[in-house]
Amino acid sequence: MENKILEKSAEMFLNLGFKSVTMDDIATELGISKKTLYKYYSNKASLVDAATQSVQQAIDNTILYIKEQNYNAIEEEFAVKAIFKEMFKNAKTSPMYQLKKYYPETYARLMDREVCMFKDCNADNLTKGIEQGLYRKGIKKDLIGNFYFTLIFGIFENDIYGQEMHELMELEYEVLEYHVRAIATEKGIEELEKQLKIINQNR
């Protein structure tokens, strides 16, 4: 039952918003009493925390799976973006922005974990890209990783870009293109253009 609660709660929080979904809504959707729900989670904040961890774990597992495939470094980045786009396709507004605003403690814990995962994955991707001749040799990997992280997460936790999730996901692709163009070799630019052509055909 707990797994069902987490799965349904995560889906509702992502699609409808952390603030607007109530414990009543979740219990009704699951066809259980609020008493049963509270047996597992004493309050909404604890459920938000658990659901957020569950979603993050699912994302991390998927990214690790993608990294095990034989993609080149640039293909890999676009494959990861595709996963995020699919996962958040029904979300109306940015979950990150809502978490930061309404559940700052959960947000802080999420970011602590996410920073480590993002930076490890990005460092691996940069190393792979250099080895494959797609990224320039001699780039400052730590600095580039920090730039990329700041740009990506800045989109989702700042209302300067608006809060429509569809638009934010499109901006993610703009940031990815910006990131790759900044570090790519000629060979890398060719691969980037190829990936951009693919996603433009699928839009």
ABEGO torsion letter per residue (X at the ends): XAAAAAAAAAAAAAAAEAAABBAAAAAAAAGBBAAAAAAABABAAAAAAAAAAAAAAAAAAAAAAAAABABBAAAAAAAAAAAAAAAAAABABBAAAAAAAABAAAAAAAAAAAAAAAAAAAAAAAAAAAAAGABBBGBBAAAAAAAAAAAAAAAAABAAAEABAAAAAAAAAAAAAAAAAAABBAAAAAAAAAAAAAAAAAX
